[in-house]
Amino acid sequence: MRGNSNTAASAKMILKVLQESFGQDHIHQAVIIKPDNFWQKQRSAIASSKYKFETTTVSINLLSKVVEPSQLTSDFDGFLHYDHNLWIDLRVAFEDFLWQASDILDRIDDLQEDLQHSDFPEDVNSAKHSSEAHNEMKRKVLKLPIEDLDLQGQKLLGKFTSYSNRNDESCHSTSSPSKCHNPDISSALNQVLQQLETVRNAQQQLLNMWQHKKTTLDQCFQLRLFEQDCEKMFDWILHNRDVFQETYV
């Protein structure tokens, strides 16, 4: 931050946006790196503003007193590995994975709603048509790109793990390597694993619902077929009463 009033005003605006957009639940402390000639009144103006999170102004030389060196990049004399271009690529791949997973879950929800519709045909032809339509839905279920999503997720897990390992290598020179931990990486890994599990469970639940309805439709078809045979038998008896009586009475 340059030591002028315009920059100080910009800093206050940024802090205001952070508070309105995230609040105390997500931001606990905002650290402002100030130059040595930062005016005391500007520092006081920022400190006096009412924010729901703590604000700290500190020179770059004293930054390690506020933030663990393991959480600072080499630009700030820290040990945290950070490759901006690689991180952007990872985030883009991560967001794309989340979008793909969300899209599949939405499609599964739509198929589940279709399966929940009561369908009890009243004749053999309708029952046969319902069974054929149900088999077509099975093909839709199997066409869901879940295997592709799983492959995409596994590749993403590998990339995040590789990125995390680079950071671990950078931490070997620190006195507290256990503190050298990137929470963003851990959060992303957990989200990928959770989404993969959620999609797999949703798919299995969908297949179970499909199988249950298939059993119901098969039973319905057998019932309508039995009813049709009974009607044919009654109709034959009605039109061949004399022959029936001579034969069985």
C-alpha positions in Angstrom: 0.0 0.0 0.0 1.4 3.4 -0.9 1.4 6.0 1.7 -1.3 8.4 0.4 -4.9 9.1 1.3 -6.3 7.8 -2.0 -4.8 4.3 -1.4 -6.0 4.4 2.2 -9.5 5.2 0.9 -9.3 2.3 -1.5 -8.2 0.0 1.3 -11.3 1.0 3.4 -13.5 0.4 0.4 -12.0 -3.1 -0.1 -12.5 -3.9 3.6 -16.1 -2.7 3.3 -16.7 -5.0 0.3 -15.2 -7.9 2.1 -17.4 -7.4 5.1 -20.6 -7.0 3.1 -19.7 -10.0 0.9 -18.4 -12.5 3.4 -18.7 -11.2 7.0 -17.2 -12.5 10.2 -18.1 -16.1 9.5 -15.5 -16.3 6.7 -13.0 -13.6 7.5 -11.5 -13.3 11.0 -8.6 -11.0 10.3 -7.5 -8.7 7.4 -3.8 -7.9 7.2 -2.8 -4.8 5.4 0.8 -4.5 4.4 1.9 -0.9 4.8 5.0 1.0 3.7 7.3 2.6 6.3 6.0 6.0 5.5 2.4 5.1 6.1 0.8 7.9 7.9 -0.4 7.3 11.4 -3.7 9.1 10.8 -4.4 6.8 7.8 -3.7 3.8 10.0 -6.0 5.2 12.7 -8.7 5.9 10.1 -8.7 2.3 9.0 -8.5 0.9 12.5 -11.4 3.1 13.7 -13.7 1.9 11.0 -16.3 -0.6 12.3 -15.6 -4.0 10.8 -16.8 -7.4 12.0 -13.3 -8.8 11.6 -10.0 -7.6 13.0 -7.8 -5.4 10.8 -4.0 -5.2 11.2 -1.6 -2.9 9.5 2.0 -4.2 9.4 5.2 -3.6 7.5 6.4 -6.3 5.2 9.4 -6.9 7.5 7.1 -7.7 10.4 4.6 -9.7 8.5 6.0 -13.0 9.7 5.1 -11.9 13.3 1.4 -11.9 12.3 1.3 -14.8 9.8 3.1 -18.1 10.0 6.0 -18.2 7.5 4.6 -21.5 6.3 1.5 -19.7 5.1 3.5 -17.0 3.2 5.0 -17.3 -0.2 8.6 -16.6 -1.0 7.7 -13.1 -2.0 7.1 -12.4 1.7 10.0 -14.5 2.9 7.8 -17.5 3.5 7.8 -21.2 2.6 4.4 -21.7 1.0 4.7 -23.0 -2.5 2.6 -21.0 -4.9 2.5 -21.1 -8.7 -0.1 -18.6 -9.9 -0.6 -20.0 -13.4 -0.8 -23.6 -12.1 -3.2 -22.6 -9.3 -5.5 -20.8 -11.8 -5.5 -24.0 -14.0 -6.3 -26.1 -10.9 -9.1 -23.8 -9.9 -10.6 -23.8 -13.4 -10.4 -27.6 -13.5 -11.9 -27.7 -10.0 -14.8 -25.4 -10.8 -15.5 -27.4 -14.0 -15.6 -30.6 -12.0 -18.1 -29.2 -9.5 -20.3 -28.0 -12.4 -20.2 -31.4 -14.1 -21.1 -33.1 -10.8 -23.9 -30.7 -10.1 -25.3 -31.2 -13.6 -25.3 -35.0 -13.2 -27.0 -34.7 -9.8 -29.7 -32.5 -11.4 -30.2 -35.1 -14.1 -30.5 -37.8 -11.5 -33.0 -35.8 -9.6 -35.1 -35.4 -12.8 -35.0 -39.2 -13.4 -35.9 -39.9 -9.8 -39.0 -37.7 -10.1 -40.0 -39.6 -13.2 -39.6 -42.9 -11.4 -41.8 -41.7 -8.5 -44.8 -41.2 -10.8 -47.4 -43.9 -10.1 -47.9 -46.0 -13.2 -50.4 -48.9 -13.1 -51.6 -49.7 -16.6 -55.2 -51.0 -16.9 -54.6 -53.5 -19.8 -51.9 -55.7 -21.3 -50.9 -53.3 -24.1 -50.5 -50.4 -21.7 -48.5 -52.6 -19.3 -46.3 -53.7 -22.2 -45.8 -50.1 -23.3 -44.9 -49.0 -19.7 -42.3 -51.7 -19.4 -40.7 -50.7 -22.7 -40.6 -47.0 -21.6 -39.2 -48.1 -18.2 -36.4 -50.1 -20.0 -35.7 -47.0 -22.1 -35.2 -45.0 -18.8 -32.6 -47.6 -17.8 -30.7 -46.7 -20.9 -30.8 -43.1 -19.9 -29.5 -43.9 -16.4 -26.6 -45.9 -17.9 -25.8 -43.1 -20.3 -25.1 -40.7 -17.4 -21.4 -39.7 -17.7 -20.6 -40.9 -14.2 -17.5 -42.9 -15.2 -16.2 -39.8 -17.0 -16.8 -37.7 -13.9 -15.0 -40.3 -11.8 -12.0 -40.2 -14.1 -12.1 -36.4 -14.1 -12.2 -36.4 -10.3 -9.3 -38.9 -10.0 -7.1 -36.8 -12.3 -8.0 -33.7 -10.3 -7.2 -35.4 -7.1 -3.8 -36.4 -8.5 -3.1 -32.8 -9.6 -4.0 -31.4 -6.2 -1.9 -34.0 -4.4 1.0 -33.3 -6.7 0.7 -29.5 -5.9 0.4 -30.3 -2.2 3.5 -32.5 -2.3 5.5 -29.6 -3.8 4.5 -27.5 -0.9 5.5 -30.2 1.5 9.0 -30.3 -0.1 9.2 -26.5 0.4 8.4 -27.1 4.1 11.2 -29.4 4.8 13.5 -26.5 5.6 11.2 -25.0 8.2 11.4 -25.6 11.9 7.7 -26.6 12.0 6.9 -28.6 8.9 3.7 -29.8 10.4 2.3 -26.2 10.2 3.1 -25.9 6.5 -0.4 -26.8 5.3 -2.5 -25.3 2.6 -6.1 -25.3 3.7 -7.4 -24.5 0.2 -5.8 -27.8 -1.1 -7.3 -29.8 1.8 -10.7 -28.2 1.2 -10.6 -28.9 -2.5 -9.6 -32.5 -2.0 -12.4 -33.1 0.5 -14.9 -31.5 -1.9 -13.9 -33.7 -4.8 -14.1 -36.8 -2.7 -17.4 -35.8 -1.3 -18.9 -35.0 -4.7 -17.7 -38.3 -6.1 -19.3 -40.2 -3.2 -22.5 -38.2 -3.5 -22.8 -38.9 -7.2 -22.1 -42.6 -6.8 -24.7 -42.9 -4.0 -27.3 -41.0 -6.0 -26.7 -43.3 -9.0 -27.1 -46.4 -6.8 -30.2 -45.0 -5.3 -31.6 -44.3 -8.8 -30.8 -47.9 -9.9 -32.5 -49.3 -6.8 -35.6 -47.2 -7.5 -35.6 -48.3 -11.2 -35.3 -52.0 -10.1 -38.2 -51.6 -7.6 -40.4 -50.0 -10.2 -39.5 -52.7 -12.8 -40.6 -55.4 -10.3 -43.9 -53.5 -9.8 -44.4 -53.1 -13.6 -43.6 -56.8 -14.2 -46.1 -57.8 -11.6 -48.7 -55.5 -13.1 -48.1 -57.0 -16.5 -48.6 -60.5 -15.2 -51.8 -59.4 -13.4 -53.2 -57.7 -16.6 -52.2 -60.8 -18.6 -54.0 -63.0 -16.1 -57.1 -60.8 -16.2 -57.0 -60.9 -20.0 -56.9 -64.7 -20.0 -59.8 -64.8 -17.6 -61.8 -62.5 -19.8 -61.1 -64.7 -22.8 -62.2 -67.7 -20.8 -65.4 -66.1 -19.6 -66.1 -64.9 -23.1 -65.6 -68.4 -24.5 -67.8 -69.9 -21.8 -70.5 -67.3 -22.5 -70.5 -68.1 -26.3 -70.1 -71.8 -25.9 -72.3 -72.4 -22.9 -74.0 -75.5 -24.4 -70.7 -77.2 -25.3 -69.2 -76.3 -21.9 -72.2 -77.8 -20.1 -72.1 -81.0 -22.1 -68.4 -81.4 -21.4 -68.1 -80.4 -17.8 -71.6 -80.9 -16.3 
